[in-house]
């Protein structure tokens, strides 16, 4: 979705009675809807219905490609996304800017309120901490190095110091990943770089940087990339294009070719290896291998856990605040009623005496309420199990302006279509996944 489509869709979402806030994050391989909902089931159904109406995709198809997170799980997910920990290239920094842009667009459109404002601010802060306090920023470069290690392993015996000596490489793209790839190719001894990009000026800049580093480089038009494939030994694609940059029909017959796909969605069609002498290494497989080997970034995960605990604690205190306010207002009303009653029964009491009695009663009530209100805020901050707002309402017969929503596991939607991770509704994120990346829920 472009900016206008996101704005219109978010506006339609908050028109639904169950949804009060909405923000959409839409990138080349990610589509997520963040909402504040008063009812879990109705909220999910409303989001799916709006997406169905906007896209024309059937509800059944949409549900097959959706997963749901809500309450703390939704907050944790946005923190992980903003930190670049959920990206195909772990540690990439573009996503934090995309989240910030989505938030700004939703704010300008008036679809973000206090709940999503708090969530996004916490997520952006988490992302900054992860990039500042860990070495996650090096993960992108590590992925490129890992890709070339895989490619070298498939080439067979080579000079370990300059495995690409005597070879020529085509680089499609001129962004960060393409630049990393060009630099790595130079370090690995490539004889010549051929660079192609839809914007030729950017390709010229990348080629100039390569020449400054002592690597021979030239530029060809992006439309001529098929011809260039017949002249090179290695082709690296990192464009982030919506369509394949290299397909089966582009592969020259009888020509050994090492293809490295650093894009997500894929730049190179898997079919390129069928009946050809081409070999393919793509980032999807590398990503899965790297995740298995690393087992996650411990330092980054600890930061997310800390920030999630702080965020959740602050939200629970905010949630209980209306009930505490209602309790004190209720007490003040009782004091006023009883003092008025006392004044009617003791008409001869002097004004100074009555004022002293009134002050004494108010001090006693304040002292009686101080410890319970402090305690209930502390409990709310430290516990995610009990709704202390509801407890106060039950104990004192109060009706707050808003109530927490509890959903029993047995009441959740069919696990075959929707998965959940907590049992209290607050912030809800609904995400669509490309079929090849569908994730099993917890």
N, C-alpha and C positions, 0 to 999 in steps of 0.2 A: 504493500500500500504506500502510495506517495502521501505527502503532507496533507493535501486536501481530503483524500479518501479517509485517512486516519481521523481527521477532525470531524468529518461527517458521521463516521461510524461511532466514534466516542459519544457524539451528541445523541445519536439514536440509542446508544446503550443507557445513558442516564435518563432518557425519557421513560425507560421501563420502571415500574413502581419499586421493584426490588433492588435496583442499582442506583446509587447516589453519586459515585465517582467512577471515572474510567480513564485509562491511559493505554495507548497501544505502542508497543515496540515492534517495528517491522524492519528486518534487514534481509540480505540476500538469502540467508538460510535459517531465519528465525522469525516467528510470528507469535507474539504474546500479548494477551489482553489482561491488564491488571484492573481489578474493580473492587469497590467496597459494596458489599451486599447485606441486606437485612435478612435474607433467607438463602441458605445454601442451595437447596434443590432448585428453587425458583430462579435464583441468580444464575446458576449454570445453564438452565434451560433458556433463560433470556439471552445470555451471551451466544449460545449456539444458534438460536433463532435469528439473531441479528446478523451473525456471520453468514448464515444460510441465505438470508435475504440479500445481503450485500454481494456475495460471491456467486450465488446461483448453484453452489455445490449442495448436494442433498444432505439432510441432517444425518442420515445413516453414515454417509461417507465421512462427514466432519467428525462425528463421534468416534469413528475408527482411527482418526489421526489426532485425537486430543488427549491430553492428560491434565489433571487438575491438582493444584496445590492451594491450600488456604491457611489462614492464620499464620503461625510462626513459620510453617513450611514455605509459604509464599514469600515471606520476608527473606528467609534464608536463600531462596532461589534467586531473587533479584540481586542480593548481595554477591552471590557466586557469579552471576552473569556479569555484573558491573565490574568485577575484579578480573574478568577475562578467563576465569577458571572453567567456564562451560563452553568455551569457544573451540572450534576445530584446531586452531593454532593457539594452544594454551598461552595466556599472558598477553595476547594482542590487545592493544590499547584503544582501538577504534570503537569497541562496543561501549565503553564508558561515555564517550562523546555521543553515541547514538541514543543511549538511555537519557542523557541530559537533554538532548534535542527533543526527544519524545515527550519528556516532562514539560519542557518549555512550550511546545506546541499545545499540549493538553491544558496547561495553565492559561495560555493566551485564549484558548477556546472556552475556558470556564468549566472544564470537565474534571478538574482536580480539586479536591477539598483537603481538609486537615489530615485525614487518614493517609491518603496517598502522598501528600506533601511530606509527612514524617517518614514514610517508608522510603521514598526516593532519596531524601536527604541522607538517611542512614545508609542506604545502598551506595550512594556516590562516595560518602566518607569511607566506607569499607573498601571500595575499589581503590581509592587513593592510598589508603594504608597498605593494602596488599602490594601495590606497585612500588611504594616507597620503602617498605620494611622487609621485602623478600626479594629473591632473585628471579621472580616470575617473568620479568621483562626479557630475560635471556632465553626463555622457552621457545620463542619464535625462531630465533637463530638456531637453537638446538634442533628444532624440527627440520629445518633446511639441511643441517649437517647430517641428521639421521637419514633423511631422504637420499643424500648422496652416498652415505655409507651403504645403504641398501642397494643402490645402483651399482656401486663399485663391486659389491659382493657378487652381483649377478654377471658382471663383466668377465670374471675369471681372473687369472694371474695378471697382475699389473705392477708397475713401479709403486711401492707403498708411499713414496714421497710425492710423486707427481703422477697419479693414476690416470689422469686425462691427457697426458702429454701426447702430442701428435693427433689430437682430436679437435673437432669443431662443434660448437654448441649453438643452438637457436634458443633465445629467451623471448617468450611471448609475455608482454606486460612490462610496465615500468614503475610499478609501485614498490612498497616496502619489501614484500616477499620476493619480487623479481630482482630488486637491487641486492638483497641478501644472496640470492641464487647466483647472480653474476659475480659477486665478490668471491663466493665460495668456489665457483668454477675457476676463477683466476688463481686462487690459492692451490687448487688441485692440478694446475699445470695446463689448462686448456690452451690450445694454440690460437684459436680465434673465436670471438663471440659475434653472433648475428642477432641483432635486436629488432623486434617488431612490436609496435603498439598502435592502437587505434588513433591516438594523438601522436603524430610523428615527432613533434617537438620534444615530448618527454622521452621518446626512444633515443633521440639525438643526445639528450643530456646524459642518459644512462651510458650510452656508448662512449661519450666524452670522458666520463668518470673512469670507465674501464681502461681507456687509452692512457689516462693520467697514472693509472696503477701499473702500466706496462703491459697491458693485454691488448692485442690487436682486436679491433671491433669495428663493425659496420652496421648500417641500418637498412632494412628493407621495408617496403610498405606492408601493412598488416594483411592486405588482400593477397599479397604474394607469398604468404607463409607456406602454402602447399608446395610451391616451387623450392623454397628454401629447405624443406624437409628432405629433399633428395640430395642436398649438398652437405648435410651435417650428420654427425654420429649420435648426438644427444639433443633432445628437445625438452625444454622446461617451460611449462605454462603456469602463469600466476596472474590471471587477469580478473577473476571474480565475475566473468561474463555470465549472462543468463542462458546462453546457448554454448554448445561444445565448440571449442576453438580448433580441435583436431578430431576428426572422425575416421572410421575405417577406410573410406574412399580417399582420404588424404595421404595414406601411407604408400610410399613408392614400392613397387613390386620388387622382391628379391634384395631389398636394401636393409641391412641390420641397423636397427634404430633403438636407442634407449630413450624412453619417454618418462618424464617425471612431472606429475600433476600436483601442484602445490595449492590448488584452489578448492574452495568449498562454497557453493556447489561445484561439482567436478567440471573441469575444463576439457578433459580428454575422455572420450567414450571408451568404456571397457572393451568394446568390440574391436579395438585397434589391433589386438593380438591374434584375432581369429584369421588363420591362413596367411599370416605375414611373418616377417622376421623381426617384428617389433616386440620389445619388452616394456612393461608398464609398472611404474611405482606410483601409487597415489596416496594422498595425505590421509584419506579415510582409514586405510589399513595401517598406516604409520601411526596415526592418532591412537588407534585401539592398542597397538603394540606398546607404544610409549606409556599409555595410561596403565597397562598391566605391569610394565617394568617398574614404573615409578611409584605406583600405589597411591598417588595423590601427593600434593604439596602440603606437608605437615604444618609449616609455618603459616601458610596462607589459610589453611583450614582453622588453625587456632585463632587467627584474627577474625575470621568470619564468626566463629563461635562466641568470641568476646563481644563483638558488635551486635550479634543477634540477641545475646543475653541482655545487653544494655537497652536495646531497642524494645524488646518484649517487656522488660521491667517497666520502662517509661510508659509504654502503651497501657499496661495494666493499671498503673497509677492514674493515668488519664481517665481510664474507663470507670474507676471507682470514685473519682472526684465528684461527679454529679450526685451520687448517692450520699456522699459525705456532706455536700452542700445542702442537699435536701434534708438530711438529718438535722443539721444546725438550724436551718430555716424552720423546720418543724418544732424544734426546741424553743426557738425565739417566739414563735406564735403561741406556744403553750404558756411561756412566761408572761407575755402580754395579756393573755386571757385571764390567767390567775391573778395578776396584779390589778387588772380592771375589776375583777371580782372582789379582791381584798379592799380596794378603794371604795367599792359600793357598800361593803359591810362595816367599814370603819371611817365614816364620814368626818369624824372629829380628829382624825390623825393629821398632825401638822405636815406641811409639804416637805420640810427637811427630814422628818422621820420616815415619810413614805419613800423619799428618794434614797435614803440609806437602806431601807428594806429592799427596794428594787435592785440596787447595786449589789447587795449581798446575794440575792437570789440569782442574779446573772453570773456572779463570780462562782457560785457553787455549781451551777449548770455547766459553765465553761470548764471548770476543773473536772467535773464528772465526764465530760465528752472528750477532753483532751487526750487521755490515754487510749480510749477505744479508737479514735480517729487516727492517731499516730500509728497504733498497732495495725489497724486494718490497711493503711497505706503500705506499711512494711510487709504485711502478708501478701498484699496484692503484688508488690514489687518482686517478692521472692518466690511466689508460687504461680504455676501455670495450670493448676489442676482445678481449683475451686474458683467460681465467680463470686468474689466478695461483694460486688455490687448487688447481686441477687440475694446474698446472705443478709445484707443490711436491709434490703427491701422486705425480706421475709420477717426478720426480727422486729423491725419497727413499723411494718405496715405501710411502707413508702412505695410510691410509684415513680421510678426514675424516668428521665426523658428518653433513654434508650436502654435496651436490655441485650445482654449477651445471648448468642444463639448456640445451643448445644445440639449436636447431632450424634446419635448412637451409631455404632458401626453397622448394626443390622439395618439401619435406615438409609445407608449410603447407596448411591446408584450402583447398578450392575458393575462388578469389578472388571468385566470384559470390555467395558467401554470407558469407564472413568475410574481413576485411582485417587486415593486421598492419603494424607499423612498426619493429620491431627484431628481433634474432635471438637473444636470451637471455631465458629466462623467469624472472620474479621476481614482481612485483606484476601482476595481471591485472585489467583493468576490462572489463566487458561491459555495453553500453548498448543500450537499446531506443529507437528513434526513431519518432515518429509518421510515417506514410507520406509526408505532404506535406513532411517535413523530411529525408528520407533523404539521407545524405551519401555521396558516392563516396569510397572509401578510397584510400590511397596504396600 
